[in-house]
Amino acid sequence: MREAIAKADTLIEALAWIRRFRDRVTVIKLGGRVLEDDHALGHVLVDIVFMATVGMRPVVVHGGGDAISRAMQDTGVEPRFVRGRRYTDDATLEIVERILATELNENLARRLEQFGARAANLNFRTTCVLSGERIALTDEDGAAIDLGHVGQVTRVDTRTIENLLYAGLIPVIPSMAISDVTDEKLNVNADTAATAVAQSLSAEKLVFLSDTPGVMLDKNDPATLVHSLSAGPAHEMIARGQIDAGMIPKVEACLETLQRGVHKVHIIDSRLRHGLLLEIYTNQGVGTEFFREEDGAGSV
C-alpha cells in the first residue's frame, strides 16, 4: 500500500507540470550513446510518447555519428575530422544520407508509432525542413578550410513542423539540410540543428540527452549536480574551471539559446531510465536546467 501511495504522490506532483506544459513545444535532441543502446533508446521513446499523450508537443532532432562511422568503416571510407566536424566528401555524404536521414530517421518514427504515437519522419524522401549553407571556416593565415558538404542551418520550415504538431504527430528531424540556392545536401551538427529548430519554434524547452548527468561542481562526483543554472553563475563556474573542456561550448550554446526565445534548456543523462520524464514532470528534476535570470528557476 505504501508503494502504491508513493506512486500516486508522484502522479500528483506530475499533474501540475502536465497542466503547465500542455500545448507547449519541447525539442529533444537525440544522439551519442542513446542511439547505440537499444534498451535505453526504448525508454526515451516511451517518455516522448508519454509527453505527447498528456498534451505536450515534442519535436525530435537526431544525429547518428557512431552509426555513420561504422558504415564508413564497412565500406572502406576513412573518417576524417576537421576542427571537430566530419569532413564530408561525396562518398561520405552518401553514407550520411543513407544512415542518418533515411535508416535512423525512419526507424525512430516507426518505433514511436509502435509505442502508440503518430510520428512523421522529415527527410529527403518526404519533406526536408532544414535549409542551410556551407560553413565557411578559415585557418590562422586566413585561408579557407575545406569541410566538403558540411553546413549550418539558415532557415527552418516552421509551418510544416507546426502543422504536424497541431495534427498530433511527433516530427522526427535528421541533422541534414539542403541549400535553397544550389540544392546541395549538407551534413549539419545535431546540437546546432536542434538549437535552430527550438529557436524557430520559440520552444518552451530544448533538451539535450547527453552522456553526462549535467553540470557538476565536481565533474567526478554526480552528487554535486547543479539542478538549475543561469548565465552569471555559469560563467563563474567556467572561470573557476568547474566547467571545462567539451562542456564549455555546450553550456555557452545553452545560454545563447535562452537569449533567442527558448524558455528553458536542459542537459540530462540519456542513460538514466525515464530521465526525460523525471526532468520535466518532477519538482527537482535529474539534470541541469538553464534559465534566464529574469524568469527564475522552475518557472514557466
C-alpha positions in Angstrom: 0.0 0.0 0.0 2.8 2.4 0.8 4.4 1.8 -2.6 1.0 2.4 -4.3 0.6 5.7 -2.4 4.1 6.8 -3.3 3.2 6.2 -7.0 0.0 8.3 -6.5 2.1 11.1 -4.9 4.4 11.1 -8.0 1.4 11.4 -10.3 0.0 14.3 -8.3 3.4 16.0 -8.4 3.5 15.5 -12.2 -0.1 16.8 -12.6 0.9 20.5 -12.0 3.7 20.2 -14.6 1.4 18.4 -17.1 -1.1 21.2 -16.9 1.6 23.9 -17.1 3.2 22.5 -20.2 0.1 21.4 -22.1 0.4 22.6 -25.8 4.0 23.8 -25.3 6.7 22.7 -27.7 9.7 20.8 -26.4 12.6 20.0 -28.8 14.5 16.8 -27.8 18.0 16.2 -29.3 18.9 12.5 -29.6 22.5 11.5 -30.2 25.5 9.8 -28.7 25.2 6.7 -26.7 21.4 6.6 -26.5 21.1 5.8 -30.2 23.6 3.0 -29.7 21.8 1.4 -26.8 18.5 -0.1 -28.0 17.2 -0.6 -24.4 17.9 3.0 -23.3 16.5 4.3 -26.6 13.3 2.4 -25.9 12.8 4.1 -22.6 13.5 7.6 -24.1 11.0 7.0 -26.9 8.3 5.8 -24.4 9.0 9.1 -22.5 8.4 11.1 -25.7 5.2 9.2 -26.4 4.0 10.0 -22.8 4.8 13.7 -23.3 2.7 13.7 -26.5 -0.1 11.8 -24.9 -0.5 14.2 -22.0 -0.6 17.2 -24.3 2.9 18.4 -24.8 4.2 18.8 -28.4 7.6 17.1 -28.6 9.8 17.5 -31.7 12.8 15.1 -32.1 16.0 16.2 -33.7 18.7 13.5 -34.0 22.3 12.8 -35.1 23.9 9.4 -35.6 27.7 9.9 -35.6 28.6 6.4 -34.4 26.4 4.6 -36.9 27.8 6.7 -39.7 31.4 5.9 -38.6 30.6 2.2 -38.6 29.0 2.3 -42.0 32.1 4.2 -43.4 34.4 1.5 -41.9 32.3 -1.2 -43.5 32.5 0.5 -46.9 36.2 1.3 -46.6 35.8 5.1 -46.4 38.2 6.6 -43.9 36.6 9.0 -41.5 38.3 12.4 -41.3 37.5 15.2 -38.8 38.5 18.9 -39.2 38.0 21.1 -36.2 35.6 18.6 -34.7 33.5 18.4 -37.8 33.2 15.3 -40.0 34.8 16.1 -43.4 32.0 15.2 -45.8 33.1 14.4 -49.4 30.7 12.9 -51.9 31.2 9.3 -50.6 30.7 10.3 -47.0 27.6 12.4 -47.9 26.0 9.3 -49.5 26.6 7.3 -46.3 25.4 10.1 -44.0 22.2 10.5 -46.0 21.6 6.7 -46.1 22.3 6.1 -42.4 21.2 9.3 -40.8 18.5 10.8 -42.9 16.9 7.5 -44.1 17.6 4.4 -41.9 17.9 6.0 -38.4 15.2 8.7 -39.1 12.6 6.2 -40.4 13.4 3.7 -37.7 12.8 6.3 -34.9 9.5 7.3 -36.4 8.5 3.7 -36.8 9.4 2.9 -33.2 7.5 5.9 -31.8 4.4 4.6 -33.7 5.0 1.1 -32.2 4.7 2.7 -28.8 1.4 4.2 -29.7 2.2 7.7 -31.1 1.8 9.2 -34.5 5.1 10.3 -36.0 6.4 11.9 -39.1 9.9 11.3 -40.4 11.1 14.5 -42.2 13.9 13.6 -44.5 14.8 14.0 -48.2 12.3 11.3 -49.2 9.4 13.1 -47.5 9.9 16.8 -46.6 13.3 18.3 -45.6 12.5 21.1 -43.1 16.1 22.4 -42.6 17.6 24.8 -45.2 21.3 25.6 -45.0 24.6 26.8 -46.4 28.1 25.6 -46.4 30.1 26.5 -43.3 33.0 28.9 -44.1 36.0 28.4 -41.8 39.5 29.9 -42.1 42.8 28.9 -40.7 45.3 31.1 -38.8 46.5 32.6 -42.1 43.0 33.4 -43.3 42.9 30.6 -45.9 39.7 28.8 -46.4 39.3 25.4 -44.8 37.5 22.8 -46.9 34.9 20.7 -45.0 33.1 19.4 -48.0 29.4 19.1 -47.7 29.2 20.4 -44.2 26.7 23.1 -43.4 24.8 25.2 -40.9 21.1 25.8 -40.7 19.9 29.1 -42.1 16.1 28.5 -42.1 13.6 26.1 -40.6 10.3 25.3 -42.2 8.3 26.1 -39.1 4.9 25.9 -40.9 5.4 22.2 -41.8 6.5 21.4 -38.3 3.7 23.3 -36.6 1.1 21.8 -38.9 2.3 18.3 -37.9 2.2 19.2 -34.2 -1.3 20.6 -34.5 -2.4 17.4 -36.1 -1.0 15.4 -33.2 2.1 14.0 -34.8 5.7 13.9 -33.5 8.1 15.4 -36.1 11.4 13.5 -36.3 14.1 15.5 -38.0 17.6 14.3 -39.0 20.5 16.7 -38.8 20.8 17.3 -42.5 19.9 20.4 -44.5 19.5 21.4 -48.2 20.7 24.6 -49.8 18.0 26.9 -51.1 20.4 28.1 -53.7 22.2 25.0 -55.1 20.0 22.1 -53.8 23.2 20.7 -52.2 22.6 18.3 -49.4 24.5 19.2 -46.2 25.7 17.4 -43.1 24.8 19.5 -40.0 25.9 19.2 -36.4 23.0 17.8 -34.5 23.3 20.1 -31.5 23.2 23.2 -33.7 20.3 21.8 -35.7 18.3 21.1 -32.6 19.1 24.7 -31.4 17.9 26.2 -34.7 14.7 24.2 -34.5 14.0 25.2 -30.9 14.7 28.9 -31.6 12.5 28.9 -34.7 9.6 27.4 -32.9 10.1 29.6 -29.7 10.1 26.3 -27.8 9.2 26.0 -24.2 12.2 23.6 -23.7 15.2 22.3 -25.5 16.5 19.1 -24.0 19.9 17.6 -24.8 20.2 13.9 -24.0 23.9 13.7 -23.1 26.4 11.1 -21.8 26.8 13.1 -18.6 24.2 13.9 -15.8 24.6 17.7 -16.5 26.8 20.4 -14.9 28.5 19.3 -11.6 30.5 21.3 -9.1 32.9 18.3 -9.1 32.8 16.7 -12.5 33.9 13.4 -10.9 31.1 13.4 -8.4 27.5 13.1 -9.7 26.2 14.0 -6.2 27.4 17.6 -6.9 25.0 18.0 -9.8 23.7 21.6 -10.2 20.0 21.3 -10.9 19.4 25.0 -12.0 21.8 27.4 -13.5 21.6 30.9 -15.0 24.2 32.9 -17.0 26.0 34.6 -14.1 26.8 31.5 -12.0 27.6 29.5 -15.2 30.2 32.0 -16.3 31.7 32.0 -12.8 32.0 28.2 -12.9 33.8 28.4 -16.2 36.2 31.0 -14.8 36.9 28.7 -11.8 37.5 25.7 -14.0 34.4 23.7 -12.7 33.1 23.8 -16.2 35.8 23.0 -18.7 36.8 21.2 -21.9 33.9 20.0 -24.0 31.3 21.1 -21.6 32.1 24.8 -22.1 30.8 25.2 -25.7 27.7 23.1 -24.7 27.0 25.4 -21.7 27.6 28.5 -23.8 25.3 27.3 -26.5 22.6 26.6 -23.9 22.9 30.2 -22.5 22.8 31.7 -26.0 19.7 29.7 -26.9 17.9 31.2 -23.9 18.5 34.7 -25.4 16.9 33.6 -28.6 13.4 32.9 -27.3 13.6 29.4 -25.8 12.4 29.4 -22.2 14.5 26.6 -20.7 17.4 24.4 -21.8 18.1 21.1 -20.1 21.1 18.7 -20.2 20.2 15.2 -18.8 21.8 11.8 -18.8 20.4 9.6 -21.6 21.4 6.5 -19.6 19.0 7.3 -16.8 15.8 5.3 -17.2 12.9 7.7 -17.8 15.2 10.6 -17.1 13.3 12.7 -19.6 10.0 12.4 -17.6 11.8 12.9 -14.3 13.4 16.1 -15.6 10.2 17.6 -16.9 7.5 16.3 -14.6 9.1 16.4 -11.1 9.9 19.4 -9.0 13.7 18.9 -8.7 14.5 17.1 -11.9 17.5 14.9 -12.6 19.7 17.1 -14.9 20.8 20.7 -15.2 18.2 23.3 -16.2 19.4 26.6 -17.7 17.1 29.5 -17.2 17.0 33.2 -17.8 17.6 35.2 -14.6 14.6 37.4 -15.2 12.4 34.3 -15.4 13.8 32.4 -12.4 14.3 28.7 -12.0 11.3 26.4 -12.2 9.0 29.0 -13.7 7.1 28.5 -17.0 
